[in-house]
Amino acid sequence: MWYHRLSHLQSRLQDLLKGGVIYPALPQPNFKSLLPLAVHWHHTVSKSLTCAWQQHEDHFELKYADTVMRFDYVWLRDHCRSASCYNSKTHQRSLDTASVDLCIKPKNIRLDETTLFFTWPDGHVTKYDLNWLVKNSYEGQKQKVIQPRILWNAEIYQQAQVPYVDCQSFLETNEGLKKFLQNFLLYGIAFVENVPPTQEHTEKLAERISLIRETIYGRMWYFTSDFSRGDTAYTKLALDRHTDTTYFQEPCGIQVFHCLKHEGTGGRTLLVDGFYAAEQVLQKAPEEFELLSKVPLKHEYIEDVGECHNHMIGVGPVLNIYPWNKELYLIRYNNYDRAVINTVPYDVVHRWYTAHRTLTIELRRPENEFWVKLKPGRVLFIDNWRVLHGRECFTGYRQLCGCYLTRDDVLNTARLLGLQA
């Protein structure tokens, strides 16, 4: 029976060779080594890319586009895009994943040009484009950056001469909006110029790219150094570099600043690319980077001033990375609001302090500090998941307004304009 099967395959091989499909040489039958499931590499050439696949007992292995991928059979059945399994209009799965046999295996596999066909025991056929599999495989995602970025220190940013976007172009044209969002995605900061210095016009600007996130500070916030809230921001004191709302379980994604008036001196805004600093830690002390990405901490905000009574707690590591490709996507750094460290065992605490010091040294290097003077008409957007901000102390009367934006909506706007985000 097995000898007959191999003879049939050798005959089929001759037919395939005539069509330009190349398979490895078939071995002579060895009855002692034959298994119930014969495993062979199947090779073909498709669009100048060599494709090879192998059916294993518990998974399917594919070599294509310089990528070796492994797929669980349940995954292959679950992601079927046929009309009965997936609604292409709503882009939602119709198949009940819990109904798939966890021991499922394809009855037949074949390749036609650049499409793989899997026939399942019940006769259902699933087809996959090879490029789709590369894009959506775990191995493909490991090689892919979710959001391209340009890491910067003060010199790099200034030499880039990133252009400001005019308010009218930002509000009225997709070209202006796209240019602004591209700057923001790449650098984590972006400016809009010639904005009328009012809270209403700042709000209109923010709503162009996102829903405004209402928080304990309200929807649009407007403040002076009047000590009206239990936060150092409502004073004239200098503020060291930090990210905002680390005490939220999900820190606010984007922060908008507009200085409406300043009658005095000082008050420059400090900006530091936290991802640039973290990259320096990764290069110099990778084990410390890893520790900062794994140790969870609490950040806390306690307020009892006037009618404002709040107690917020957020938990997470200082550095947040995607586990499959180690890409950094959020830095939670605020020495003011870090709570008591009681989530770390004693034998890890000292190593964490060492790693935190290493990161702090990078964040405080003078060459990493970009100082900018906010003025009426210039609105600053900050990626609060990436760029730390602070300020120098100031004198006189200073009015600021701004808000927080929902990160999902900003990225949604960017994607609709064709940007990778």
C-alpha positions as CSV (number, residue, x, y, z in Angstrom):
1,M,0.0,0.0,0.0
2,W,2.7,2.5,1.0
3,Y,4.9,1.4,-1.9
4,H,2.0,2.0,-4.3
5,R,1.5,5.5,-2.8
6,L,5.1,6.4,-3.3
7,S,5.1,5.1,-6.9
8,H,2.0,7.2,-7.5
9,L,3.8,10.3,-6.1
10,Q,6.8,9.6,-8.3
11,S,4.6,9.5,-11.3
12,R,2.9,12.7,-10.3
13,L,6.4,14.2,-9.8
14,Q,7.2,13.7,-13.5
15,D,4.0,15.5,-14.5
16,L,4.7,18.4,-12.2
17,L,8.3,18.8,-13.4
18,K,7.0,19.4,-16.9
19,G,5.0,22.3,-15.5
20,G,8.1,24.0,-13.9
21,V,7.2,22.9,-10.3
22,I,10.3,21.6,-8.5
23,Y,10.1,19.0,-5.7
24,P,12.9,17.4,-3.8
25,A,13.9,13.9,-4.8
26,L,11.7,11.3,-3.3
27,P,13.4,8.6,-1.2
28,Q,13.2,5.0,-2.0
29,P,10.6,3.3,0.2
30,N,11.8,2.0,3.5
31,F,9.1,0.0,5.1
32,K,10.7,0.0,8.5
33,S,10.8,3.9,8.6
34,L,7.3,4.5,7.1
35,L,5.0,6.4,9.5
36,P,1.2,6.7,9.3
37,L,1.8,10.4,8.2
38,A,4.6,10.7,5.6
39,V,6.2,14.2,6.0
40,H,8.0,15.7,3.0
41,W,8.9,19.3,2.0
42,H,6.9,20.4,-0.9
43,H,8.7,23.1,-3.1
44,T,7.5,25.4,-5.8
45,V,8.4,28.7,-7.3
46,S,5.9,31.5,-7.2
47,K,6.4,35.1,-8.5
48,S,10.2,34.7,-8.2
49,L,9.8,33.6,-4.6
50,T,10.6,30.0,-3.5
51,C,7.8,28.4,-1.5
52,A,8.2,25.2,0.5
53,W,5.7,23.7,2.9
54,Q,5.6,20.7,5.2
55,Q,2.7,19.1,7.0
56,H,3.5,18.0,10.5
57,E,1.4,16.0,12.9
58,D,0.5,19.1,15.0
59,H,1.2,22.1,12.8
60,F,1.8,23.4,9.3
61,E,5.2,24.8,8.3
62,L,5.7,27.3,5.5
63,K,8.8,28.8,4.0
64,Y,8.1,31.9,1.9
65,A,9.5,35.4,1.3
66,D,12.6,34.6,3.5
67,T,10.3,33.7,6.4
68,V,9.8,30.4,8.1
69,M,6.3,30.3,9.6
70,R,4.5,27.7,11.7
71,F,0.8,27.6,12.0
72,D,-1.4,25.6,14.4
73,Y,-4.2,23.8,12.5
74,V,-6.9,25.3,14.8
75,W,-5.5,28.7,13.9
76,L,-5.7,27.9,10.2
77,R,-9.3,26.8,10.5
78,D,-10.3,29.7,12.8
79,H,-9.0,32.4,10.4
80,C,-10.8,31.1,7.3
81,R,-12.1,34.0,5.2
82,S,-14.8,32.1,3.4
83,A,-18.3,33.6,3.2
84,S,-19.6,31.2,5.8
85,C,-16.8,32.0,8.3
86,Y,-16.1,35.7,7.8
87,N,-18.3,38.7,7.0
88,S,-16.3,40.7,4.5
89,K,-18.7,43.7,4.8
90,T,-18.4,44.1,8.6
91,H,-14.8,42.6,8.8
92,Q,-16.0,40.3,11.6
93,R,-15.7,36.6,12.2
94,S,-18.8,34.5,11.7
95,L,-17.3,31.2,12.7
96,D,-17.8,30.1,16.3
97,T,-14.2,29.4,17.4
98,A,-15.4,27.2,20.2
99,S,-17.0,24.9,17.7
100,V,-13.6,24.0,16.0
101,D,-12.2,20.6,17.0
102,L,-9.0,21.3,18.9
103,C,-7.5,18.2,17.3
104,I,-8.5,19.2,13.8
105,K,-6.1,18.4,10.9
106,P,-6.5,19.1,7.2
107,K,-7.5,16.2,5.0
108,N,-5.7,17.7,2.0
109,I,-3.4,20.6,1.2
110,R,-2.5,22.0,-2.2
111,L,-0.9,25.1,-3.6
112,D,-2.2,26.8,-6.7
113,E,0.1,29.7,-7.8
114,T,0.2,31.9,-4.6
115,T,-2.8,30.4,-2.9
116,L,-2.8,27.5,-0.4
117,F,-6.0,25.4,-0.1
118,F,-6.8,23.4,3.0
119,T,-9.6,20.8,2.8
120,W,-10.9,19.9,6.3
121,P,-12.4,16.6,7.4
122,D,-16.0,17.9,6.9
123,G,-15.2,19.0,3.3
124,H,-14.9,22.7,4.1
125,V,-12.2,24.4,2.1
126,T,-10.1,27.3,3.4
127,K,-7.8,29.3,1.1
128,Y,-4.9,31.6,2.0
129,D,-2.9,33.9,-0.1
130,L,0.8,33.4,0.7
131,N,1.5,37.1,1.3
132,W,-1.5,37.3,3.7
133,L,0.1,34.4,5.7
134,V,3.4,36.2,5.8
135,K,1.8,39.4,7.0
136,N,-0.3,37.8,9.6
137,S,2.0,35.1,10.9
138,Y,3.6,35.4,14.3
139,E,7.0,35.2,12.6
140,G,6.0,38.0,10.2
141,Q,4.8,40.2,13.0
142,K,8.1,39.7,14.9
143,Q,9.9,41.4,12.0
144,K,7.4,44.2,11.7
145,V,7.3,47.6,13.5
146,I,3.8,48.6,14.5
147,Q,4.6,52.3,14.3
148,P,7.7,53.7,12.5
149,R,9.4,56.4,14.6
150,I,12.4,58.7,14.4
151,L,14.2,58.8,17.8
152,W,15.6,62.1,18.6
153,N,17.7,64.3,21.0
154,A,17.7,68.1,20.8
155,E,20.3,68.2,17.9
156,I,18.6,65.6,15.8
157,Y,15.2,67.3,16.1
158,Q,16.5,70.7,15.4
159,Q,18.5,69.5,12.4
160,A,15.4,67.7,11.0
161,Q,13.8,71.2,10.7
162,V,10.3,69.6,11.2
163,P,7.9,72.1,9.7
164,Y,5.0,73.6,11.6
165,V,1.6,73.3,10.1
166,D,-0.6,76.4,9.6
167,C,-3.9,76.4,11.4
168,Q,-6.0,77.0,8.3
169,S,-4.3,74.2,6.4
170,F,-4.7,71.9,9.5
171,L,-8.4,72.6,9.8
172,E,-9.4,72.8,6.1
173,T,-7.2,70.4,4.1
174,N,-6.4,66.7,4.4
175,E,-2.9,67.5,3.1
176,G,-2.2,69.8,6.1
177,L,-3.8,67.3,8.5
178,K,-1.8,64.4,7.1
179,K,1.5,66.4,7.3
180,F,0.8,67.2,10.9
181,L,0.0,63.6,11.8
182,Q,3.0,62.3,10.0
183,N,5.2,64.7,12.1
184,F,3.4,63.6,15.2
185,L,3.7,59.9,14.6
186,L,7.4,60.1,13.7
187,Y,8.6,62.5,16.4
188,G,5.9,62.3,19.1
189,I,5.4,66.1,19.1
190,A,3.9,68.5,16.5
191,F,3.0,72.1,16.3
192,V,0.2,74.1,14.7
193,E,0.8,77.8,14.2
194,N,-1.4,80.9,13.8
195,V,-4.2,79.6,16.1
196,P,-6.3,82.4,17.6
197,P,-5.4,82.4,21.3
198,T,-8.7,81.3,22.8
199,Q,-9.9,78.2,24.5
200,E,-12.6,77.8,21.9
201,H,-10.2,77.8,18.9
202,T,-7.9,75.3,20.8
203,E,-10.9,73.0,21.3
204,K,-11.8,73.2,17.6
205,L,-8.2,72.3,16.7
206,A,-8.2,69.3,19.0
207,E,-11.5,68.0,17.7
208,R,-10.1,67.9,14.2
209,I,-8.2,64.8,15.0
210,S,-9.8,63.1,18.0
211,L,-12.5,63.0,20.6
212,I,-11.5,65.0,23.6
213,R,-11.0,62.8,26.7
214,E,-12.8,64.0,29.7
215,T,-10.9,63.4,32.9
216,I,-11.0,64.5,36.5
217,Y,-9.6,67.8,35.2
218,G,-12.6,68.3,33.0
219,R,-12.9,68.3,29.2
220,M,-10.9,71.4,28.3
221,W,-8.7,72.6,31.1
222,Y,-7.8,76.2,31.6
223,F,-5.4,77.1,34.4
224,T,-3.1,79.6,35.9
225,S,-0.7,79.4,38.9
226,D,-3.6,79.7,41.4
227,F,-3.0,76.5,43.4
228,S,-6.7,75.6,42.6
229,R,-5.8,71.9,42.2
230,G,-3.7,69.6,44.3
231,D,-1.0,69.4,41.5
232,T,2.4,71.1,41.1
233,A,1.3,72.1,37.6
234,Y,-0.9,74.7,39.1
235,T,2.1,76.6,40.6
236,K,4.9,78.7,39.3
237,L,7.5,76.1,40.3
238,A,9.7,74.3,37.8
239,L,8.5,70.8,36.7
240,D,11.0,68.0,36.1
241,R,10.4,65.8,33.0
242,H,7.5,63.4,33.3
243,T,4.6,61.9,31.5
244,D,1.1,62.8,32.6
245,T,-1.7,60.7,34.2
246,T,0.6,57.7,35.1
247,Y,-2.0,57.2,37.9
248,F,-4.6,56.2,35.3
249,Q,-4.8,52.6,34.4
250,E,-4.5,53.8,30.8
251,P,-2.5,57.0,30.8
252,C,-3.9,59.7,28.4
253,G,-2.5,59.3,25.0
254,I,-2.1,62.9,23.7
255,Q,-1.8,66.2,25.5
256,V,-2.5,69.6,23.9
257,F,-0.9,72.8,25.2
258,H,-1.7,76.4,24.2
259,C,-0.3,79.3,26.1
260,L,-2.9,82.1,25.8
261,K,-1.0,84.7,27.8
262,H,2.2,85.2,29.7
263,E,3.2,88.5,31.3
264,G,6.5,87.6,32.9
265,T,9.7,85.7,32.5
266,G,10.7,82.0,32.2
267,G,8.3,79.2,31.8
268,R,9.9,77.5,28.8
269,T,8.6,74.0,28.1
270,L,11.0,71.1,28.2
271,L,10.6,68.1,25.9
272,V,12.5,64.8,26.0
273,D,12.1,61.8,23.7
274,G,11.6,59.0,26.3
275,F,12.0,56.4,23.6
276,Y,15.4,57.8,22.6
277,A,16.5,57.6,26.2
278,A,15.1,54.0,26.6
279,E,17.0,53.0,23.4
280,Q,20.2,54.2,25.0
281,V,19.5,52.0,28.1
282,L,18.7,49.0,25.8
283,Q,22.1,49.4,24.0
284,K,24.1,50.0,27.2
285,A,22.4,47.8,29.7
286,P,19.8,45.5,28.1
287,E,19.2,43.6,31.4
288,E,18.1,46.8,33.0
289,F,15.8,47.7,30.1
290,E,14.2,44.3,30.5
291,L,13.8,44.8,34.3
292,L,12.1,48.2,33.7
293,S,9.7,46.5,31.2
294,K,8.7,43.7,33.6
295,V,8.4,45.2,37.1
296,P,4.9,46.6,37.8
297,L,4.6,49.7,39.9
298,K,1.8,51.8,41.3
299,H,1.3,55.5,40.5
300,E,-1.1,57.4,42.7
301,Y,-2.9,60.8,42.7
302,I,-4.6,61.9,45.9
303,E,-6.4,65.2,45.9
304,D,-8.5,66.9,48.5
305,V,-8.7,70.6,47.6
306,G,-12.0,72.5,47.7
307,E,-14.6,70.5,45.8
308,C,-12.0,68.2,44.2
309,H,-11.7,64.9,45.9
310,N,-9.9,62.2,43.9
311,H,-7.8,59.1,44.6
312,M,-6.5,57.5,41.4
313,I,-4.2,54.5,41.1
314,G,-2.6,53.2,37.9
315,V,-0.4,50.0,37.7
316,G,2.2,49.2,35.1
317,P,5.9,49.0,34.4
318,V,8.0,52.0,33.5
319,L,8.6,50.7,30.0
320,N,5.8,48.9,28.1
321,I,6.7,46.7,25.1
322,Y,4.9,44.4,22.7
323,P,6.0,40.9,23.7
324,W,6.3,39.5,20.2
325,N,8.7,42.1,18.7
326,K,10.0,43.9,21.8
327,E,8.9,47.3,20.4
328,L,8.5,50.0,23.0
329,Y,5.0,51.6,22.9
330,L,4.6,53.4,26.3
331,I,6.8,54.9,28.9
332,R,5.2,55.6,32.3
333,Y,7.7,57.9,34.1
334,N,6.6,60.4,36.8
335,N,8.7,60.6,39.9
336,Y,6.1,63.0,41.5
337,D,3.3,60.5,41.4
338,R,5.0,57.2,41.9
339,A,3.4,55.5,44.9
340,V,5.0,53.3,47.6
341,I,6.9,50.5,45.9
342,N,5.2,47.5,47.4
343,T,4.8,45.3,44.3
344,V,8.5,44.3,44.1
345,P,10.2,41.7,46.3
346,Y,13.2,42.8,48.3
347,D,15.7,41.0,46.2
348,V,14.6,42.8,43.0
349,V,14.1,46.3,44.5
350,H,17.8,47.4,44.4
351,R,18.2,46.2,40.9
352,W,15.1,48.1,39.9
353,Y,16.5,51.3,41.5
354,T,19.7,50.8,39.6
355,A,17.9,50.4,36.3
356,H,15.7,53.4,37.1
357,R,18.8,55.5,37.8
358,T,20.3,54.4,34.4
359,L,17.1,55.6,32.6
360,T,16.9,58.8,34.6
361,I,20.6,59.7,33.7
362,E,19.7,59.3,30.0
363,L,16.5,61.3,30.4
364,R,18.5,64.1,32.1
365,R,21.3,64.4,29.7
366,P,21.5,68.1,28.5
367,E,21.8,67.0,24.9
368,N,18.5,65.2,25.1
369,E,16.6,68.3,26.3
370,F,14.7,70.3,23.7
371,W,13.4,73.6,25.1
372,V,10.7,75.6,23.5
373,K,8.9,78.8,24.4
374,L,5.1,78.4,24.1
375,K,3.4,81.6,23.0
376,P,-0.1,82.6,22.0
377,G,-1.0,81.2,18.6
378,R,1.3,78.1,18.8
379,V,-0.3,74.9,19.9
380,L,1.8,71.9,20.9
381,F,0.6,68.3,20.7
382,I,2.6,65.8,22.8
383,D,2.5,62.0,22.6
384,N,2.1,61.4,26.3
385,W,3.0,57.7,25.8
386,R,6.4,58.7,24.5
387,V,7.6,62.3,25.1
388,L,8.2,63.6,28.6
389,H,7.5,67.2,29.3
390,G,8.4,69.7,32.0
391,R,8.9,73.4,32.4
392,E,11.2,76.0,34.0
393,C,9.9,78.2,36.8
394,F,8.4,81.5,35.8
395,T,7.3,84.9,37.0
396,G,4.2,86.9,36.3
397,Y,0.7,85.9,35.1
398,R,0.5,82.9,32.8
399,Q,-2.6,81.4,31.2
400,L,-2.6,77.9,29.6
401,C,-5.4,75.9,28.1
402,G,-5.5,72.4,26.7
403,C,-6.9,69.0,26.9
404,Y,-6.2,65.3,26.6
405,L,-7.1,63.3,23.5
406,T,-8.0,59.7,23.1
407,R,-5.1,57.9,21.5
408,D,-7.3,55.4,19.6
409,D,-9.1,58.3,17.7
410,V,-5.9,60.0,16.8
411,L,-4.4,56.8,15.3
412,N,-7.8,56.1,13.6
413,T,-7.6,59.5,11.9
414,A,-4.0,58.8,10.8
415,R,-4.9,55.4,9.4
416,L,-7.8,56.8,7.4
417,L,-5.3,59.2,5.8
418,G,-3.1,56.3,4.7
419,L,-0.5,56.5,7.5
420,Q,1.0,53.6,9.4
421,A,-0.1,53.9,13.0
